[in-house]
Amino acid sequence: MFKKELDPEDFYYSPEGYIVFTEKYHLKRGHCCKSGCKHCPYGFDKKTGNFIKDNPKK
């Protein structure tokens, strides 16, 4: 398996230097990783372990 290169619109760097994935990247990826990502289009709530939104944005 190989890793695909990230496009510039897939992420940005936080002030602390971390990579933050954008909503566009998560939608391209096609599934929720259940990590509580800042821009999760799937509505996962890491505190409760539940999905808040019914469907991902299209």
N, C-alpha and C positions, 0 to 999 in steps of 0.2 A: 504494500500500500504506500502511496506517496502523498505528500502534503501539497495542496494547491497554494500558490502564492496569493496573498491578500491584496485586494484592490484598495486604493487609497480611501474610497468611500465606505469600506468595510469596518474601519476602526479609527480611533484617534487616541492620543496619549493624554492621560489625566495629568493634573499638575504634579502628582507624585511620581509620574513616569510609568504608570501601568498602562497596558493596552486595554481600551474599552471598546468592545464590539458594538456596532450600530445595529439598529433594527433591521436595516437592509441586509446586513450580514446574517443575522439570525434567520430571516426569511429564506435567504439563499441556502442556508444550512439545512432547513427543512424540518427541524425538530427542536424541542426544548431540552436543554442539558440539566435542568433543575438545579442550577447554581445560584439562582436569584440575580441574574444579570440586570444591570441598570436599564437597558433598552429592550427587555424581553417582550416580544410581540405576542407571546403565548399566555401571558398573564399569570405566570407562576409566582406564588408568594412563598419565599423561603421560610418565613416565620411559621406559617401554618402547614406548609407542604401541599397546599391546594392550588388549583388554578382558579383565578378570579374571572378571567374573560372566558367566554364560551368558545370562540374560534379565533385563530390567528388572523391578523390583518392580511388582506390580499393586495 
